[in-house]
Amino acid sequence: MTATLLTIRGERVVTPDGTRPAAVHVRDGTIAAVTDPDAAPTGEVIDVGDLVVTPGLVDVHVHVNEPGRTDWEGYATATRAAAAGGVTTVLDMPLNSVPSTVTAGALETKRAAAAGQCHVDVGFWGGIVPGNADDLADLHDAGVFGFKAFLADSGVDEFERVAPRQLEQAMQRLADLDALTLVHAEDDEVLARAAVGLDEGDPRAYATWLASRPDEAEVRAVATVGRLATRTGARAHVLHLSSADALVPLHHAARSGARLTAETCPHYLALTAEDVPDGATAFKCAPPIRDAANRDRLWTALADGTLTLVASDHSPSTPERKLVDTGDMARAWGGIASLQLGLAVVWTHARPRGHIPADVVHWMSAAPARLVGLRRKGALAPGFDADVVVWDPDVTWVIDGAALEHRHAVTPYDGAQLQGRVVTTWLRGHMVYDRGAVTGPPRGRLLRREAR
């Protein structure tokens, strides 16, 4: 069988050793070598000049929703959007699909739905819900990358929240497996008290929604997760941290020896409560987008390593469920659609703060790959999958929601001006996106967790 050979050469190649002129040599889908650019090329040669060359992004927080709610999003549309955004690996959350991924059988149903549709590689999370403790080991053996729990209402009936005691019992079992626990960290009691304001305030006002999800809910929940991680010894990860006040219990847990990490999302790093128009339900998410001072504190925490990574929390729905016609913030689905735009959103706001492409690679590729144990993802280095993205850090473009690959055009970035755009994406050496178009048949693989 003839080997597939490719060399991608550029002036700004982001490698684990720094950004430099280099050539990435690909053989049969794997990076064979990263050399000086004038080394003898291998096979087809693509010279990208001064564009930036990075490993494909690894987005560990994506809601695909298939099967069961494919009208919200599905594997075909989600992975096309990923390829267009330079994301070559996504991890699919266990809820919003029907059935939820809370048993090994449900995982196989989801894998069957995804088979043959994916333009990028896809892995799966399992779920922690009341009553499925005995299913966790089987799910782990079936290859999920970890387990997600909600300490607050998830928004869908099939995926119930767990009480702290139930979460502790699950984490004790997962500690024995050295499995990762993910937590939507908002305290249910705090939210119940704050929800009174939803009935009393203007349902279209963003201030009403923001007041219903106070910082205290995240602070208390992160403190709870920290205590449970310390007591059980389990690895735990706080999802979509929005409140900078919650960095305090995160610090405290780390000082106490907890194996606890946390992520934030592009929308918390880019958007501010002051700029959300009333009735603009595309901006609604939980936890919510907070004020500009809070955003600045999140950037500081990301820069100093307190926040480990950035993930999209791509959680789309139909325009009807988003209530775009009425603008009812209280009743609209809470989720941001941004899978295709994460790189551009983060870069647009990182660059003025003095960050460089290597920082974005760390937050959105290397660190998430390391968190979930994807040893062949997240770096341009020999032996890694040849997942390569070429992007222009200098181009400015205006987002047209209708032109995105997402199933629906509802996104808070519609009409926004962003800097940085993906030019070409390769998945294991195969071009899957080039200059505005997804290319070739679906080539994505369904991933299983690797042994640590």
C-alpha positions in Angstrom: 0.0 0.0 0.0 1.4 3.4 -1.0 2.0 5.8 1.9 0.2 9.1 2.0 2.8 11.8 2.2 2.4 15.5 2.9 4.5 18.5 4.0 3.0 21.7 5.4 5.5 24.5 5.5 5.2 27.9 7.1 7.0 30.8 8.8 4.9 30.7 12.0 4.4 27.0 13.1 3.4 26.6 16.7 5.3 23.6 18.1 5.8 22.5 21.8 9.2 24.1 21.6 7.9 27.5 20.4 6.7 29.3 17.3 9.2 29.2 14.4 9.6 28.6 10.7 9.2 24.9 10.2 7.9 22.0 8.1 5.4 19.5 9.4 5.9 16.1 7.6 2.9 13.8 7.5 3.0 10.1 6.8 -0.2 8.0 6.7 -2.1 10.5 9.0 0.6 10.8 11.6 3.2 13.6 12.1 6.4 11.9 11.1 8.7 14.9 11.8 8.8 18.6 12.4 11.9 20.1 10.8 13.5 23.3 9.6 11.5 24.5 6.6 14.4 23.8 4.1 14.5 20.1 5.0 13.7 17.7 2.1 10.0 17.8 1.7 7.8 14.7 1.8 5.2 14.1 -0.9 2.8 17.0 -1.6 4.2 20.3 -0.4 1.9 23.1 0.9 3.6 26.4 1.7 1.4 28.7 3.7 3.9 31.5 4.1 3.2 33.8 7.0 -0.1 32.2 8.1 -0.2 30.5 11.5 0.1 26.7 11.6 -1.2 25.1 14.8 -2.6 21.7 16.0 -6.3 21.2 15.6 -8.4 22.5 18.5 -9.8 20.0 21.0 -13.3 21.1 22.2 -14.2 19.1 25.2 -17.6 20.7 25.8 -20.1 20.3 22.9 -23.8 19.4 23.0 -24.6 17.7 19.7 -28.1 16.6 20.8 -28.4 13.5 18.4 -30.4 11.3 18.6 -33.6 12.6 19.9 -33.1 16.4 19.4 -31.3 16.4 16.0 -33.5 19.4 15.0 -31.4 21.4 17.5 -28.1 20.1 16.1 -26.7 16.8 14.9 -23.4 15.1 14.2 -23.3 16.2 10.5 -23.9 19.9 11.1 -21.9 20.1 14.4 -18.8 18.4 13.0 -18.9 20.5 9.8 -19.0 23.6 12.0 -16.1 22.2 14.0 -14.0 21.6 10.9 -14.7 25.1 9.7 -13.6 26.5 13.1 -10.3 24.5 13.2 -11.7 22.0 15.8 -10.6 18.5 14.9 -11.8 16.7 18.1 -15.0 17.3 20.0 -16.3 15.5 23.1 -20.0 15.2 23.1 -21.9 15.9 26.4 -24.3 13.2 27.7 -27.5 15.2 27.8 -29.9 16.8 25.4 -29.9 13.7 23.3 -32.6 11.0 23.9 -31.6 8.8 25.5 -29.1 10.6 27.7 -25.7 8.8 27.9 -26.2 7.4 31.4 -25.9 3.6 30.6 -23.6 1.6 28.3 -26.6 0.8 26.1 -27.4 4.5 25.6 -23.7 5.1 24.7 -24.0 2.5 21.9 -27.2 4.1 20.7 -25.4 7.5 20.5 -22.3 5.9 18.7 -24.6 4.3 16.2 -26.3 7.7 15.5 -22.9 9.3 15.0 -21.4 6.6 12.8 -20.6 7.8 9.3 -21.6 11.4 9.8 -18.6 13.0 11.5 -16.2 15.3 9.7 -13.9 15.5 12.8 -13.1 13.0 15.6 -15.8 12.6 18.3 -15.6 11.2 21.8 -18.3 10.9 24.4 -18.9 11.8 28.0 -21.1 9.7 30.3 -23.6 11.1 32.8 -24.2 11.0 36.6 -27.9 11.1 37.5 -29.9 9.8 40.4 -30.0 6.0 40.3 -27.3 5.2 37.8 -24.4 4.6 40.2 -24.2 0.9 39.2 -23.9 1.9 35.5 -20.8 4.0 35.9 -18.2 1.2 35.8 -19.8 -0.2 32.6 -19.8 3.2 31.0 -16.2 3.7 31.9 -15.3 0.3 30.4 -17.2 1.2 27.3 -14.8 4.1 26.7 -16.4 7.4 27.9 -13.9 10.1 28.8 -15.5 10.9 32.1 -18.8 11.7 33.8 -20.9 14.9 34.0 -23.3 15.9 36.8 -25.5 18.8 37.4 -25.9 20.4 40.9 -28.8 22.5 39.4 -31.6 21.8 37.0 -30.2 20.7 33.6 -33.0 22.1 31.5 -34.2 18.7 30.2 -36.3 16.2 32.1 -34.2 13.1 31.1 -31.1 14.3 33.0 -31.9 15.1 36.6 -29.6 17.0 38.9 -27.9 15.2 41.8 -27.7 16.3 45.4 -24.2 16.8 46.9 -24.5 13.5 48.8 -25.3 11.7 45.5 -22.4 13.3 43.8 -20.1 12.3 46.6 -21.1 8.7 46.3 -20.5 8.8 42.5 -17.2 10.4 42.9 -16.1 7.8 45.4 -16.8 5.1 42.8 -15.1 7.2 40.1 -12.0 7.8 42.2 -11.5 4.0 42.3 -11.6 4.0 38.5 -9.4 7.2 38.3 -12.2 8.6 36.1 -12.8 12.3 35.7 -16.0 14.0 37.1 -17.3 17.0 35.4 -19.7 19.3 37.3 -22.1 22.0 36.2 -21.4 24.0 39.4 -24.4 26.2 40.4 -26.0 25.7 43.8 -29.6 24.7 43.5 -30.7 26.3 46.8 -29.2 29.7 45.9 -30.9 29.5 42.5 -34.2 28.6 44.1 -34.1 31.8 46.2 -33.0 34.0 43.3 -35.7 32.6 41.0 -38.3 34.7 42.8 -37.0 37.6 40.8 -37.9 36.0 37.5 -41.6 36.3 38.3 -41.3 39.9 39.6 -39.0 41.4 36.9 -39.4 42.2 33.2 -39.0 38.8 31.4 -37.3 40.5 28.4 -34.7 42.3 30.5 -31.3 40.8 30.6 -30.9 42.2 34.1 -33.7 39.9 35.3 -32.0 36.8 34.0 -28.7 37.8 35.4 -30.1 38.5 38.8 -31.6 35.0 38.8 -28.2 33.3 38.5 -26.1 35.2 41.1 -22.3 34.7 41.7 -23.1 33.1 45.0 -24.6 30.1 43.2 -21.2 29.4 41.5 -19.2 30.2 44.6 -21.1 27.8 46.8 -21.1 25.0 44.2 -17.4 25.2 43.4 -16.7 25.1 47.1 -18.9 22.0 47.3 -17.0 20.3 44.4 -13.7 21.2 46.0 -14.7 19.6 49.3 -15.9 16.4 47.6 -12.8 16.2 45.5 -10.6 16.5 48.6 -12.6 13.9 50.5 -12.9 11.3 47.7 -9.6 11.8 46.0 -11.5 11.9 42.7 -10.3 14.0 39.7 -12.9 16.8 39.2 -13.4 19.5 36.6 -15.7 22.6 36.9 -17.4 23.3 33.7 -18.0 26.8 32.1 -16.9 28.9 35.1 -18.5 32.3 34.6 -18.1 34.0 38.0 -14.7 35.3 38.9 -15.7 35.1 42.5 -15.7 31.3 42.2 -11.9 31.5 41.7 -11.6 31.9 45.4 -12.9 28.4 46.4 -11.1 27.0 43.3 -7.8 28.3 44.8 -8.8 27.0 48.2 -9.5 23.5 46.9 -6.1 23.4 45.1 -4.3 24.5 48.3 -6.1 21.7 50.1 -4.8 19.1 47.7 -7.9 18.6 45.6 -7.4 17.3 42.0 -9.6 20.1 40.7 -9.5 22.0 37.4 -11.8 24.5 35.7 -12.6 25.8 32.3 -14.2 29.0 31.0 -15.8 29.7 27.6 -15.3 32.1 24.7 -18.5 34.0 25.5 -17.4 34.7 29.1 -14.1 36.0 27.7 -15.7 38.1 25.0 -19.1 39.3 26.0 -20.3 41.5 28.8 -23.6 42.0 30.6 -23.5 45.7 29.8 -23.7 45.0 26.1 -26.5 42.4 26.0 -29.6 44.0 24.6 -32.9 43.2 26.4 -34.8 40.5 24.5 -31.6 39.2 22.8 -32.1 35.5 23.8 -29.1 34.4 21.7 -27.0 35.7 24.6 -28.8 33.6 27.3 -26.7 30.9 28.9 -26.3 29.4 32.4 -24.2 30.4 34.2 -24.8 33.8 32.6 -22.5 36.4 30.9 -21.5 38.8 33.7 -20.0 42.3 33.7 -16.8 43.7 32.1 -14.9 43.7 35.4 -15.7 40.0 35.9 -14.5 39.3 32.4 -11.2 40.9 33.0 -10.7 38.8 36.1 -11.3 35.6 34.1 -8.6 36.7 31.6 -6.2 37.1 34.5 -7.1 33.6 35.8 -6.6 32.1 32.4 -3.2 33.8 32.0 -1.9 32.7 35.3 -3.2 29.1 34.9 -5.9 29.1 37.5 -8.3 28.4 34.7 -6.9 25.5 32.7 -8.6 25.7 29.4 -11.3 27.2 27.1 -14.2 25.1 25.7 -17.2 26.3 23.7 -20.1 24.8 25.7 -21.8 24.8 22.3 -25.4 24.4 23.3 -27.7 25.3 20.4 -31.5 24.9 19.9 -34.1 25.9 17.4 -35.1 29.6 17.0 -38.5 28.6 18.3 -37.1 27.3 21.6 -34.8 30.3 21.8 -38.0 32.5 21.7 -36.3 34.9 19.3 -39.7 36.4 18.4 -40.8 37.3 21.9 -37.4 37.8 23.5 -38.5 36.2 26.8 -35.2 35.7 28.7 -36.9 33.9 31.5 -38.3 31.1 29.3 -35.9 30.8 26.4 -33.4 28.0 26.1 -30.1 28.8 27.8 -27.2 28.0 25.5 -24.7 29.7 23.2 -24.0 28.5 19.7 -20.4 29.1 18.9 -18.6 25.9 17.9 -17.3 27.3 14.6 -16.3 30.6 16.1 -14.3 29.8 19.3 -10.9 30.4 17.8 -11.8 33.7 16.3 -13.7 34.9 19.4 -10.8 34.0 21.8 -8.1 35.4 19.5 -10.0 38.7 19.0 -9.9 39.3 22.7 -6.6 37.6 23.5 -4.4 39.6 21.1 -5.1 43.1 22.6 -4.2 41.6 26.0 -0.7 40.7 24.7 -1.3 37.0 24.1 0.1 35.1 21.1 -1.1 32.1 19.1 0.8 29.7 21.3 -1.4 30.8 24.2 -4.5 29.9 22.3 -3.1 26.6 21.4 -2.4 25.8 25.0 -5.9 26.8 26.2 -7.9 25.3 23.3 -5.8 22.3 22.2 -2.9 21.1 24.4 -4.6 21.6 27.8 -8.0 20.0 26.9 -6.2 17.0 25.2 -4.1 16.5 28.3 -7.2 16.8 30.6 -9.0 14.0 28.9 -6.0 11.8 28.1 -5.9 12.2 24.3 -2.2 11.5 23.9 -2.1 11.8 20.1 -3.9 15.2 20.0 -3.0 18.8 20.9 0.5 19.2 19.5 2.5 19.4 16.3 5.0 16.8 17.2 6.2 13.4 15.9 3.8 10.6 16.7 0.8 12.8 17.0 -2.2 12.7 14.7 -1.7 15.1 11.8 -4.6 17.3 12.9 -3.4 20.7 11.5 -5.0 24.1 11.2 -3.8 27.0 9.1 -5.3 30.3 10.1 -4.9 34.0 9.4 -4.5 35.9 12.6 -4.7 39.3 11.0 -7.8 39.1 8.8 -11.0 40.9 10.1 -14.4 39.5 9.2 -18.1 40.1 10.0 -20.0 37.1 11.2 -23.1 36.1 9.1 -25.0 33.7 11.3 -26.8 32.2 8.3 -23.5 31.4 6.6 -22.2 29.3 9.5 -22.3 25.5 9.4 -24.4 25.2 12.6 -27.9 23.9 12.0 -29.4 27.2 13.1 -28.3 30.8 12.7 -29.0 31.8 16.2 -25.8 33.0 17.7 -24.8 36.1 19.7 -22.0 36.8 17.3 -24.2 37.4 14.3 -23.0 40.7 12.9 -20.0 40.9 15.1 -16.6 41.8 13.8 -13.9 39.2 14.7 -10.2 38.9 14.0 -8.6 35.7 12.9 -10.1 33.1 10.5 -9.4 29.5 9.7 -8.1 28.9 6.2 -7.5 25.1 6.0 -8.1 22.2 8.4 -6.6 18.7 8.1 -7.7 15.7 10.1 -5.0 13.0 10.2 -3.5 14.5 7.1 -6.8 14.7 5.1 -8.1 18.1 4.2 -11.6 18.5 5.7 -12.0 22.3 5.3 -10.5 24.8 2.9 -11.2 28.4 2.2 -14.8 28.5 3.1 -15.9 25.0 2.3 -16.0 21.6 4.0 -14.2 19.2 1.8 -14.5 15.5 1.2 -16.7 12.8 2.9 -17.0 12.5 6.7 -13.6 11.1 7.9 -14.0 11.5 11.7 -13.5 8.6 14.0 -15.5 7.7 17.1 -13.0 7.8 19.9 -12.8 5.8 23.1 -10.9 6.8 26.3 -7.3 5.6 26.3 -5.9 4.0 29.5 -4.1 6.5 31.6 
